[in-house]
Amino acid sequence: MAFPIFCGFVKLKSVDVPVHGIEAANTCKAQSGYLDAVENHEARIERLEKAILASSCPAWRLLPVVEALQVLRGVSMLSAVSLIAELGDLTRFDKPTQLMAYIWNAQLRLCQRYRYPGAR
């Protein structure tokens, strides 16, 4: 679970008085529904990460890049694999500005597709 402290804090909180006309029972239902949604989301992320690890062979040449990206704060396995799958081999960019230009160009193309569905 990614948010054990937060979920523990939310579970300890109880609402005894109505808030803005909402009964305490309804507030508790909403709170438990929120916690269930967070736990389901975390379970889905764990399943995706396991599937990624199972499908990617240990000899994948970009695996060290994925592991290096995970060192950055907030970059999970899923984020790192998605980024490398989208960008490919980062050594093809000689300068950071070339990487940023590629990302900018890809973003522009994506926006144009939504704005002009027939455009490529």
N, C-alpha and C positions, 0 to 999 in steps of 0.2 A: 504494500500500500504506500503510495507516494506521499500522502498527507496524514500520517498517523496522529501527529500532535493536533492538527486542526480537527480531524474527525473525532478524536477523543474529547476535545474541547466542546464541539457542537453537541456530542452525545450527553455531556454533563449539564449543558444548559437546559433549563426547563422553563416553560412559560406558564405561570400560574394565573395571570390576569389577562383579560382580553386586551388585544392591541388593535387600536383603530377599528373597533367593532367586530374583530375576528375572534371567535371563541378559541380558548386555549387548546381544545381538542383538535380543531382544524389546523392550528399552528403546529402542533406536534405531528400531525399527519404530513404536513408540508415538509417539516424538518426531516422526518424519516424518509420521505420520498426523495428529498435532496441527497441524503446520505446513501440511499440505495443507488441513485443515479451515479454518484461519484464512485462507488464501489464497482458498479457494472462497467463504467468507463475504464477504470484501472485494470479490471480483469481482461477487458478487450485488448488493452495495450500489451498486457503480459502475453496473451495468446498470439498477438501479431509479432512480438519480439521473438517468441519461441519459434514461430513459423519462419521468420527471417533467418534465425540462426540455423534451423534445420535445413533450409533450402540452400543457403549460401555455403559453398564448400570452404573449408579452412585454407585452401590454396588460392582463394580469390585474390588477385593481385592488388585490389583496392581495399582489402580488409584492414591493413595498417592505417590507411587514411581515415577510415570510418572510426577506428579505435582512437586515433589522434583527435578527431573532431569531438569525441565523447568526453575528452578531457576538459573541453570548454564548459563553463557553467551553463546549465540549462539545456544542453544538447544530449538528447537520449539516443538510444540505438535506432529507434524508428526515424528520428529527425536526421541523423547522420546518414543512414542508408538512403533515405529519400533524397537528400541533398546530393549525394554522390551519384545516385541513379539519374538524377536530372542533369547534373553538370558533366559527368563522366570523369575522365582523367584530368586532374587539375594541372598536371605538368605541361599541358599543351598551351597554357597561358604563360608568356614570358614575364609579364608584369601584372601587378594587382589591378592596374587600370584596365587591362584587357579583360580580366575576369568580370570587373564591374560593368564594362561596356557590353559584354555578352549577356549578363543578367538583365541589364537595362533593355537591350534589344529584344530579348525573349519576353520581357514584361510588356513592351510596346506591342509586339505581335499578338500576345494574348488579349490585350485590351482591344485591339483592332478587330479581332475575331468576334468579340462580344458586341462591339459597336456596329460592325459591318459583317453580318454572318456569311455573306458570299465571298468576302475578301480572304486572301491567303497571305 
